[in-house]
Amino acid sequence: MRINQLLFILIFTMFISVPVSAKEPIKIMECMVDRVVDGDTVSVVVRNGGGARIKIRLYGIDAPETEKVGKKSGKVSKAGQPFGEEASQALASKINNAIVVIKVYDIDRYKRLVGVIYKGDRDINREMVQEGWAWAYRQYLDRPHASEYIPAEEQAREKKLGLWKQSNPQPPWEFRKRQRMGKE
């Protein structure tokens, strides 16, 4: 991590005085999306933030995992899931290189800010679920988003959109658990 990223996260965490389960965002930022990492993670440059580049995990959703390739070796270091690349491409088509507003609700264990991304009045997180590119991540989903994202997932399932074209898709949290246990 670069110094300005660490400094930004340190300063940001010092000002957090709201409990993690708060329904209101702890920070609202305007950012430029400079890279879509996968279907539920992006890299952004904070506008008026001294050029700080940070990773944002999309709140309340979990997209299929993408294949990870080692930078030095060029070889696959982690397997991906069906529709992982498509989910990543769907997110990129919505917001890559776009100016967005991010309502931050938490910081995860990987030091990523967790938030809802808005492009204009569009809730991009909800769109990803609604179009079948992600699950509503119930384990980490609070109101009011739960009342929007869960029905959006149910409708995508019924319409067999995106990943729901599969008869029984494996949720990413189960896929990651199997990967950690050494099973594929």
C-alpha positions as CSV (number, residue, x, y, z in Angstrom):
1,M,0.0,0.0,0.0
2,R,1.3,3.4,-0.8
3,I,1.8,6.0,1.9
4,N,-1.1,8.3,0.8
5,Q,-3.4,5.3,1.0
6,L,-2.3,4.4,4.5
7,L,-2.5,8.0,5.6
8,F,-6.0,8.4,4.1
9,I,-7.3,5.2,5.8
10,L,-5.7,6.3,9.1
11,I,-7.2,9.8,9.0
12,F,-10.6,8.3,7.8
13,T,-10.7,5.8,10.7
14,M,-9.9,8.5,13.3
15,F,-13.1,10.3,12.4
16,I,-15.4,7.3,12.5
17,S,-17.6,7.7,15.6
18,V,-20.7,5.9,14.3
19,P,-21.3,2.2,15.1
20,V,-20.8,-0.2,12.2
21,S,-24.5,-1.2,12.1
22,A,-25.6,2.4,11.6
23,K,-28.2,2.9,8.9
24,E,-26.7,6.2,7.9
25,P,-23.4,6.4,6.0
26,I,-20.3,7.3,8.0
27,K,-18.9,9.2,5.1
28,I,-20.0,10.4,1.6
29,M,-17.3,10.8,-1.0
30,E,-17.2,11.8,-4.7
31,C,-14.7,9.6,-6.6
32,M,-13.5,8.7,-10.0
33,V,-13.5,4.9,-10.6
34,D,-10.1,4.1,-12.1
35,R,-10.4,0.3,-12.1
36,V,-13.0,-2.4,-11.6
37,V,-11.2,-5.2,-9.7
38,D,-14.1,-7.7,-9.9
39,G,-17.9,-7.7,-9.7
40,D,-18.0,-6.2,-6.2
41,T,-14.8,-4.3,-5.7
42,V,-13.4,-1.2,-7.4
43,S,-10.4,1.1,-7.1
44,V,-11.2,4.8,-6.9
45,V,-9.4,8.1,-6.8
46,V,-11.0,10.4,-4.2
47,R,-11.8,13.8,-5.6
48,N,-10.5,16.6,-3.4
49,G,-8.6,13.9,-1.5
50,G,-5.1,14.6,-2.6
51,G,-5.2,11.9,-5.2
52,A,-5.7,9.2,-2.7
53,R,-6.5,5.9,-4.4
54,I,-8.5,3.4,-2.4
55,K,-10.4,0.2,-2.8
56,I,-14.1,0.1,-2.3
57,R,-16.1,-3.1,-1.6
58,L,-19.7,-2.8,-2.7
59,Y,-21.9,-3.0,0.3
60,G,-24.6,-5.6,0.6
61,I,-23.7,-7.7,-2.5
62,D,-21.4,-10.6,-3.3
63,A,-20.5,-11.3,-6.9
64,P,-19.0,-14.5,-8.3
65,E,-15.3,-14.7,-7.8
66,T,-13.0,-13.9,-10.8
67,E,-9.9,-15.9,-11.7
68,K,-6.8,-14.3,-10.1
69,V,-3.5,-14.3,-12.1
70,G,-0.1,-13.8,-10.5
71,K,1.5,-10.5,-11.7
72,K,5.0,-12.0,-12.0
73,S,4.2,-15.5,-13.1
74,G,1.2,-14.8,-15.3
75,K,-0.3,-18.0,-14.1
76,V,-3.6,-18.6,-12.4
77,S,-3.2,-18.3,-8.7
78,K,-6.9,-18.6,-7.7
79,A,-9.7,-20.2,-9.6
80,G,-12.8,-18.2,-10.5
81,Q,-16.5,-19.0,-10.7
82,P,-18.9,-19.1,-13.6
83,F,-20.1,-15.6,-14.4
84,G,-17.3,-14.0,-12.4
85,E,-15.8,-12.3,-15.4
86,E,-19.2,-11.3,-16.8
87,A,-20.1,-9.7,-13.4
88,S,-16.8,-7.8,-13.5
89,Q,-17.5,-6.6,-17.0
90,A,-21.1,-5.6,-16.1
91,L,-19.8,-3.4,-13.3
92,A,-17.1,-2.0,-15.5
93,S,-19.7,-1.1,-18.2
94,K,-21.6,0.8,-15.6
95,I,-18.9,2.8,-13.8
96,N,-15.4,2.4,-15.1
97,N,-13.8,5.8,-15.4
98,A,-17.0,7.5,-14.2
99,I,-17.4,10.0,-11.4
100,V,-19.5,8.4,-8.7
101,V,-20.7,9.2,-5.2
102,I,-20.0,6.6,-2.6
103,K,-21.8,6.3,0.7
104,V,-19.5,4.5,3.0
105,Y,-20.9,2.3,5.8
106,D,-17.9,0.3,7.1
107,I,-14.3,-0.7,6.7
108,D,-13.7,-4.5,6.1
109,R,-11.0,-6.7,7.5
110,Y,-8.9,-6.1,4.3
111,K,-9.0,-2.3,5.0
112,R,-11.3,-1.6,2.1
113,L,-14.1,0.9,2.5
114,V,-17.5,-0.7,2.2
115,G,-20.1,1.4,0.5
116,V,-23.0,1.9,-1.9
117,I,-22.0,3.4,-5.2
118,Y,-24.3,5.9,-6.9
119,K,-24.0,7.1,-10.5
120,G,-26.4,10.0,-10.5
121,D,-29.5,8.6,-8.8
122,R,-28.7,5.0,-9.8
123,D,-27.8,2.6,-6.9
124,I,-25.2,0.5,-8.8
125,N,-25.0,-2.1,-6.0
126,R,-28.8,-2.8,-6.4
127,E,-28.4,-2.9,-10.2
128,M,-25.8,-5.6,-10.0
129,V,-28.2,-7.8,-7.9
130,Q,-31.2,-6.8,-10.1
131,E,-29.5,-7.8,-13.3
132,G,-28.3,-11.2,-11.8
133,W,-24.6,-10.4,-11.5
134,A,-24.5,-10.7,-7.7
135,W,-26.3,-12.1,-4.6
136,A,-27.8,-9.9,-2.0
137,Y,-25.3,-10.5,0.8
138,R,-27.8,-11.1,3.6
139,Q,-25.1,-11.7,6.2
140,Y,-23.9,-8.1,5.9
141,L,-27.1,-6.4,4.7
142,D,-29.1,-4.0,6.8
143,R,-32.2,-1.8,6.2
144,P,-33.1,0.0,4.1
145,H,-30.9,-1.8,1.5
146,A,-32.2,-5.3,2.6
147,S,-35.7,-4.4,1.6
148,E,-34.4,-3.4,-1.9
149,Y,-31.7,-5.9,-2.6
150,I,-33.4,-9.1,-1.5
151,P,-36.5,-8.6,-3.7
152,A,-34.2,-7.6,-6.6
153,E,-32.3,-10.9,-6.2
154,E,-35.6,-12.9,-6.1
155,Q,-36.7,-11.2,-9.3
156,A,-33.4,-11.9,-11.1
157,R,-33.7,-15.5,-10.0
158,E,-37.2,-15.8,-11.4
159,K,-36.2,-14.2,-14.7
160,K,-33.0,-16.4,-14.8
161,L,-30.8,-13.3,-15.4
162,G,-27.0,-13.4,-15.3
163,L,-25.7,-16.0,-13.0
164,W,-29.2,-17.3,-12.4
165,K,-29.1,-19.0,-15.8
166,Q,-27.3,-21.8,-13.9
167,S,-29.6,-24.3,-12.2
168,N,-27.8,-24.1,-8.8
169,P,-25.1,-21.5,-8.7
170,Q,-22.6,-21.7,-5.8
171,P,-22.6,-18.5,-3.7
172,P,-19.2,-16.8,-3.5
173,W,-19.0,-17.2,0.3
174,E,-19.3,-21.0,-0.1
175,F,-16.8,-21.0,-3.0
176,R,-14.3,-19.0,-0.9
177,K,-14.7,-21.3,2.1
178,R,-14.1,-24.4,-0.1
179,Q,-11.0,-22.6,-1.6
180,R,-9.6,-22.0,1.9
181,M,-10.2,-25.7,2.8
182,G,-8.3,-26.7,-0.3
183,K,-11.2,-28.1,-2.2
184,E,-12.3,-27.0,-5.7
